[in-house]
Amino acid sequence: MAQLRPLPVDPLAEAKRQWVAHGWTDAADGMTVVISVMRAQQLLLARVEATLKPFELSFARYEVLRLLAFSRSGRLPLSSVVARLQVHATTVTSTSDRLVRDGLIVREPHPHDGRAALLALTDAGRELVERATTALNSEVFAAPGISRDDAADLVGIVARLRRDAGDFTDPRPQPAPL
């Protein structure tokens, strides 16, 4: 994935040149966008995974723990975890199985729905996710590799792409504070 030494030429620029040379000019910019975002995701995920490795956490496991830690009671219905993480239910189920096995969360019966389960953070899970978050904040999130202005621009652009793809809707205007 990551190169030991930088390549002498940007392979994506070469791919775009080839796209144009092969007559796919109308698709060249779009191909460049898609592959650029995918490569950036690989680079960022590699940094995140390297940071989480000492904690024996994958990013998926970290996300579940962090989401539970953000909740008021440290517990959420499985269906809420699926919806908020925007992943398939089987992914959350298999991830939570490993977290239960490791004593980081427990499954509890839902108080109002006998068919549903709650995922609840254990003390060990809370302690681990706090330490992992401190590491991610200092080693990745505080310095993502681009300037603050570029980061704001990038987040805005990607948010528009996500919104237009149906990932979320803009919130309704909130009333002005009194």
Salt bridges, closest charged atoms under 4 A:
GLU14 OE2 - ARG17 NH2 2.69
ASP29 OD1 - LYS16 NZ 2.66
ASP97 OD1 - ARG107 NH2 2.56
ASP102 OD2 - ARG61 NH2 2.98
ASP102 OD1 - ARG101 NE 3.07
GLU108 OE1 - ARG75 NE 2.80
ASP113 OD1 - ARG115 NE 3.34
GLU127 OE2 - ARG131 NE 2.46
GLU130 OE2 - ARG66 NH2 3.07
ASP164 OD1 - ARG163 NH2 3.28
ASP167 OD2 - ARG162 NE 2.75
ASP170 OD2 - ARG163 NH1 3.56
